[in-house]
């Protein structure tokens, strides 16, 4: 299933991107509106773990397929933008790497 570095990258990109969206649009409102700060602690910890794994997968993918710098830079940049990984995944599907 994970026989390609790009496939691995896309899967972990979706996981990391989804965890960011859940943290920002579900956990944060639950903390500040509903008064449940524990949700941010849990989801924030999971997101931090997924972010570190995502960075390691970026490094692995870059080394395996000799990615251009723009893909490396873009993949790190989108990790800080809500829904950014979804846009990157769409662009990857249209590239020569998939």
MDAnalysis code that builds the backbone (N, CA, C; Angstrom):
import MDAnalysis as mda
import numpy as np

u = mda.Universe.empty(294, n_residues=98, atom_resindex=np.repeat(np.arange(98), 3), trajectory=True)
u.add_TopologyAttr("name", ["N", "CA", "C"] * 98)
u.add_TopologyAttr("resid", np.arange(1, 99))
u.add_TopologyAttr("resname", ["UNK", "UNK", "UNK", "UNK", "UNK", "UNK", "UNK", "UNK", "UNK", "UNK", "UNK", "UNK", "UNK", "UNK", "UNK", "UNK", "UNK", "UNK", "UNK", "UNK", "UNK", "UNK", "UNK", "UNK", "UNK", "UNK", "UNK", "UNK", "UNK", "UNK", "UNK", "UNK", "UNK", "UNK", "UNK", "UNK", "UNK", "UNK", "UNK", "UNK", "UNK", "UNK", "UNK", "UNK", "UNK", "UNK", "UNK", "UNK", "UNK", "UNK", "UNK", "UNK", "UNK", "UNK", "UNK", "UNK", "UNK", "UNK", "UNK", "UNK", "UNK", "UNK", "UNK", "UNK", "UNK", "UNK", "UNK", "UNK", "UNK", "UNK", "UNK", "UNK", "UNK", "UNK", "UNK", "UNK", "UNK", "UNK", "UNK", "UNK", "UNK", "UNK", "UNK", "UNK", "UNK", "UNK", "UNK", "UNK", "UNK", "UNK", "UNK", "UNK", "UNK", "UNK", "UNK", "UNK", "UNK", "UNK"])
u.atoms.positions = np.array([
    [0.816, -1.192, 0.000],
    [0.000, 0.000, 0.000],
    [0.861, 1.259, 0.000],
    [1.912, 1.281, 0.811],
    [2.769, 2.461, 0.899],
    [4.061, 2.236, 0.124],
    [3.943, 1.723, -1.076],
    [5.123, 1.385, -1.855],
    [5.783, 2.587, -2.510],
    [5.187, 3.732, -2.484],
    [5.745, 4.926, -3.112],
    [5.942, 6.017, -2.060],
    [7.089, 6.716, -2.101],
    [7.290, 7.831, -1.161],
    [6.238, 8.927, -1.312],
    [5.783, 9.163, -2.528],
    [4.760, 10.189, -2.743],
    [3.437, 9.759, -2.118],
    [3.099, 8.511, -2.233],
    [1.850, 8.015, -1.623],
    [1.924, 8.150, -0.104],
    [3.051, 7.776, 0.464],
    [3.258, 7.943, 1.900],
    [3.134, 9.408, 2.297],
    [3.754, 10.285, 1.516],
    [3.687, 11.719, 1.784],
    [2.245, 12.229, 1.717],
    [1.518, 11.808, 0.709],
    [0.136, 12.269, 0.564],
    [-0.730, 11.808, 1.735],
    [-0.544, 10.582, 2.176],
    [-1.333, 10.067, 3.301],
    [-1.035, 10.855, 4.576],
    [0.248, 11.031, 4.881],
    [0.586, 11.761, 6.096],
    [0.275, 13.244, 5.975],
    [0.295, 13.785, 4.766],
    [-0.130, 15.166, 4.568],
    [-1.603, 15.351, 4.882],
    [-2.419, 14.403, 4.479],
    [-3.844, 14.476, 4.785],
    [-4.096, 14.328, 6.289],
    [-3.357, 13.434, 6.926],
    [-3.517, 13.259, 8.376],
    [-3.123, 14.543, 9.098],
    [-1.988, 15.108, 8.759],
    [-1.517, 16.326, 9.419],
    [-2.447, 17.502, 9.125],
    [-2.875, 17.637, 7.893],
    [-3.778, 18.722, 7.526],
    [-5.122, 18.614, 8.224],
    [-5.629, 17.404, 8.342],
    [-6.900, 17.192, 9.026],
    [-6.771, 17.488, 10.517],
    [-5.647, 17.107, 11.103],
    [-5.466, 17.385, 12.536],
    [-5.379, 18.891, 12.789],
    [-4.789, 19.650, 11.875],
    [-4.747, 21.113, 12.023],
    [-6.150, 21.706, 11.933],
    [-6.929, 21.246, 10.978],
    [-8.294, 21.752, 10.814],
    [-9.144, 21.412, 12.038],
    [-9.013, 20.201, 12.549],
    [-9.765, 19.807, 13.747],
    [-9.341, 20.660, 14.940],
    [-8.040, 20.892, 15.072],
    [-7.552, 21.708, 16.181],
    [-8.097, 23.131, 16.110],
    [-8.029, 23.732, 14.928],
    [-8.434, 25.134, 14.800],
    [-9.938, 25.347, 14.794],
    [-10.674, 24.461, 14.144],
    [-12.103, 24.718, 13.927],
    [-13.046, 23.908, 14.824],
    [-12.518, 22.950, 15.561],
    [-13.358, 22.198, 16.497],
    [-12.840, 22.358, 17.922],
    [-11.562, 22.037, 18.137],
    [-11.029, 22.056, 19.502],
    [-10.949, 23.468, 20.082],
    [-10.469, 24.421, 19.301],
    [-10.348, 25.787, 19.818],
    [-11.718, 26.393, 20.166],
    [-12.724, 26.272, 19.311],
    [-14.042, 26.767, 19.730],
    [-14.590, 26.046, 20.969],
    [-14.323, 24.737, 21.083],
    [-14.776, 24.018, 22.281],
    [-14.080, 24.564, 23.529],
    [-12.842, 24.981, 23.387],
    [-12.123, 25.532, 24.530],
    [-12.675, 26.896, 24.926],
    [-12.804, 27.786, 23.942],
    [-13.145, 29.168, 24.263],
    [-14.641, 29.447, 24.345],
    [-15.451, 28.668, 23.665],
    [-16.902, 28.902, 23.700],
    [-17.581, 27.987, 24.712],
    [-17.226, 26.706, 24.681],
    [-17.893, 25.746, 25.546],
    [-17.155, 25.488, 26.858],
    [-15.919, 25.976, 26.968],
    [-15.181, 25.813, 28.215],
    [-14.584, 24.438, 28.435],
    [-14.147, 23.778, 27.361],
    [-13.510, 22.468, 27.466],
    [-12.047, 22.549, 27.028],
    [-11.149, 23.030, 27.886],
    [-9.742, 23.169, 27.486],
    [-9.034, 21.829, 27.287],
    [-9.579, 20.757, 27.840],
    [-8.954, 19.445, 27.701],
    [-8.910, 18.984, 26.250],
    [-9.885, 19.426, 25.466],
    [-9.945, 19.016, 24.053],
    [-8.731, 19.544, 23.310],
    [-8.342, 20.798, 23.575],
    [-7.171, 21.386, 22.914],
    [-5.901, 20.660, 23.355],
    [-5.840, 20.282, 24.603],
    [-4.672, 19.544, 25.089],
    [-4.516, 18.225, 24.345],
    [-5.594, 17.500, 24.209],
    [-5.554, 16.208, 23.521],
    [-5.280, 16.369, 22.028],
    [-6.087, 17.164, 21.355],
    [-5.945, 17.333, 19.908],
    [-4.624, 18.034, 19.571],
    [-4.229, 18.991, 20.398],
    [-2.958, 19.683, 20.174],
    [-1.769, 18.744, 20.272],
    [-1.813, 17.823, 21.229],
    [-0.737, 16.838, 21.365],
    [-0.690, 15.903, 20.158],
    [-1.853, 15.456, 19.733],
    [-1.908, 14.595, 18.535],
    [-1.407, 15.339, 17.304],
    [-1.824, 16.588, 17.155],
    [-1.385, 17.381, 16.012],
    [0.133, 17.578, 16.040],
    [0.687, 17.827, 17.206],
    [2.138, 17.974, 17.318],
    [2.872, 16.718, 16.895],
    [2.366, 15.570, 17.310],
    [2.965, 14.299, 16.898],
    [2.875, 14.119, 15.387],
    [1.684, 14.368, 14.835],
    [1.508, 14.224, 13.386],
    [2.378, 15.205, 12.611],
    [2.587, 16.403, 13.148],
    [3.427, 17.394, 12.486],
    [4.880, 16.913, 12.421],
    [5.389, 16.363, 13.509],
    [6.763, 15.850, 13.520],
    [6.911, 14.691, 12.534],
    [5.949, 13.778, 12.536],
    [5.992, 12.662, 11.583],
    [5.928, 13.186, 10.152],
    [5.089, 14.188, 9.915],
    [4.960, 14.794, 8.588],
    [6.295, 15.379, 8.131],
    [7.005, 16.072, 9.016],
    [8.316, 16.622, 8.658],
    [9.310, 15.512, 8.323],
    [9.261, 14.418, 9.067],
    [10.139, 13.281, 8.763],
    [9.792, 12.652, 7.411],
    [8.509, 12.584, 7.109],
    [8.081, 12.031, 5.813],
    [8.507, 12.968, 4.674],
    [8.460, 14.275, 4.903],
    [8.952, 15.225, 3.897],
    [10.433, 14.975, 3.624],
    [11.216, 14.814, 4.681],
    [12.647, 14.551, 4.519],
    [12.873, 13.239, 3.762],
    [12.141, 12.203, 4.134],
    [12.269, 10.910, 3.467],
    [11.914, 11.014, 1.978],
    [10.806, 11.665, 1.691],
    [10.365, 11.813, 0.303],
    [11.370, 12.616, -0.504],
    [11.883, 13.679, 0.077],
    [12.864, 14.514, -0.619],
    [14.116, 13.716, -0.958],
    [14.581, 12.921, -0.037],
    [15.783, 12.126, -0.280],
    [15.542, 11.005, -1.290],
    [14.369, 10.379, -1.224],
    [14.098, 9.244, -2.106],
    [13.888, 9.643, -3.560],
    [13.157, 10.731, -3.799],
    [12.830, 11.057, -5.191],
    [13.503, 12.324, -5.691],
    [14.375, 12.903, -4.867],
    [15.117, 14.117, -5.269],
    [14.175, 15.238, -5.679],
    [13.264, 15.554, -4.763],
    [12.303, 16.619, -4.995],
    [12.975, 17.940, -5.280],
    [12.347, 18.751, -6.102],
    [12.817, 20.117, -6.317],
    [12.580, 20.935, -5.039],
    [13.361, 21.990, -4.857],
    [13.268, 22.808, -3.646],
    [11.872, 23.396, -3.481],
    [11.213, 23.732, -4.557],
    [9.885, 24.343, -4.432],
    [8.880, 23.383, -3.808],
    [8.990, 22.088, -4.080],
    [8.097, 21.105, -3.460],
    [8.429, 20.953, -1.986],
    [9.706, 20.929, -1.660],
    [10.127, 20.831, -0.266],
    [9.645, 22.042, 0.524],
    [9.912, 23.221, 0.025],
    [9.503, 24.457, 0.694],
    [7.977, 24.538, 0.797],
    [7.287, 24.217, -0.277],
    [5.827, 24.279, -0.289],
    [5.193, 23.299, 0.672],
    [5.761, 22.105, 0.775],
    [5.180, 21.107, 1.668],
    [5.348, 21.493, 3.133],
    [6.428, 22.187, 3.474],
    [6.587, 22.678, 4.847],
    [5.666, 23.872, 5.074],
    [5.573, 24.750, 4.110],
    [4.756, 25.961, 4.250],
    [3.274, 25.632, 4.458],
    [2.747, 24.692, 3.695],
    [1.313, 24.400, 3.789],
    [0.921, 23.767, 5.111],
    [1.883, 23.266, 5.860],
    [1.573, 22.680, 7.163],
    [1.086, 23.731, 8.154],
    [1.329, 25.002, 7.863],
    [0.914, 26.082, 8.749],
    [-0.351, 26.791, 8.275],
    [-0.912, 26.362, 7.167],
    [-2.082, 27.004, 6.581],
    [-3.257, 26.024, 6.633],
    [-4.378, 26.431, 7.238],
    [-5.540, 25.534, 7.236],
    [-5.958, 25.180, 5.808],
    [-6.216, 23.938, 5.564],
    [-6.583, 23.376, 4.262],
    [-5.435, 23.418, 3.247],
    [-4.257, 23.826, 3.676],
    [-3.106, 23.904, 2.776],
    [-2.675, 22.555, 2.245],
    [-2.725, 21.531, 3.083],
    [-2.333, 20.203, 2.621],
    [-3.287, 19.644, 1.574],
    [-4.546, 20.042, 1.651],
    [-5.504, 19.597, 0.628],
    [-5.168, 20.213, -0.725],
    [-4.791, 21.470, -0.718],
    [-4.401, 22.152, -1.960],
    [-3.117, 21.536, -2.518],
    [-2.149, 21.276, -1.637],
    [-0.901, 20.651, -2.084],
    [-1.162, 19.266, -2.665],
    [-2.040, 18.497, -2.037],
    [-2.365, 17.172, -2.554],
    [-2.970, 17.263, -3.950],
    [-3.834, 18.229, -4.149],
    [-4.435, 18.431, -5.474],
    [-3.359, 18.765, -6.509],
    [-2.434, 19.635, -6.135],
    [-1.354, 20.018, -7.063],
    [-0.407, 18.850, -7.324],
    [-0.183, 18.034, -6.308],
    [0.657, 16.856, -6.497],
    [0.031, 15.872, -7.474],
    [-1.275, 15.736, -7.400],
    [-1.964, 14.831, -8.324],
    [-1.792, 15.284, -9.767],
    [-1.678, 16.582, -9.986],
    [-1.521, 17.101, -11.329],
    [-0.061, 17.153, -11.776],
    [0.870, 16.841, -10.860],
    [2.288, 16.918, -11.203],
    [2.777, 15.606, -11.809],
    [4.033, 15.596, -12.139],
    [4.644, 14.399, -12.734],
    [5.026, 13.366, -11.704],
    [4.921, 13.704, -10.412],
    [5.353, 12.799, -9.356],
    [4.366, 11.687, -9.051],
    [3.098, 11.870, -9.381],
    [2.085, 10.854, -9.039],
    [1.872, 9.932, -10.204],
])
